[in-house]
């Protein structure tokens, strides 16, 4: 048939022209904060108090990146490549390697949009601190409401428990690194963080560099 195994075509993300300068500045900024926001008893903010969080789209029916097609064809399509039905998983991990409980955001207005209470391993997920909630918006992406819930129920409690375990005062600062995304950088969310969690310092991953 003249066919061969082909990789699905997809545009690659373009890095900023000055990405090396951007990343160097981000590195220096983080190093400065780690050194200068520690308590007198420590020389820096410990790795356990530095957490990175990401939002990841999980597609319900994930397609493959390769298929069989005519040799020489420039555009190659496959089933599931454009699948949009998905939910958002929000994983977090500390610089010390501690994996925090994850949050999952589903498209919908009520809890019926989330996994069934009878789903396999549902109780185990809850016992591990996992959070599953509807977006209550037009998409399944995180919103300010879901981000506030993430901080109140997962990020801040982890920092508080870790400070206690390390015998550090409640005033010890922590670092929370998140994507340079509109909800994260909004004035409302940053103001909410300053008011409710003043010891958590937000650092943004430079845009286009992930």
C-alpha positions, 0 to 999 in steps of 0.5 A: 500500500505504500504505507509506513509508520508515521509520527503525528504532526504537531507544532512545537512550543517556541522558547523566547529568544532570550530564554537563557537570560530569563531563566538565569534571572529566575534562578538568581531571584529564587536563590536570593529568596531562599537565602534571605527569607530564612529564620535566624536559626537557618541559613536558607529556606529548607527544601521541604518548604519549597513546593512546585505545583503544576496543572496537567490536562488528562484526556479520558481517551488518549490517542497515540502519537503514531499511526500508519499512513501513506509514505510521504504524506505531510499531515498525519491524523489519528483517532483521539489526537484532538480529543478534548474531553478531559479533567485537570490534575493538580500535582505538587511536590517539594524540593525534598521529594515529598509528593503532596496530595493531588487535586482534580478539577472536573467540568461541571457545576455539581459533585455529580461531575466528579468520580462516583463515590462507589468508584474503585479506590475512591475511599483510598484517594480521600484517605490520602488527602486527594481532592476532587471537585467540579470547576463550576465554570465553562471549562475543566481548568482551575479557577481562583476558587479551586486554587484557593481550595488547593492552598487552604486544604493542601499547600498551606497545611503541608507547610504548617506541618513541615514547619512543626516537624522541623521545629521552625516558627510559624513565621518561617517563609515558604516558597510556592512555585507555579506557572505564569498563568492568568489566574495565578498572576491575577491581582485578586489571587495575589491579594488573597494570598497576601491576606490569607497566607502572607508567609507563602512566597509565590514564584512564577515559572517564566512564561514559555519556558516550561 
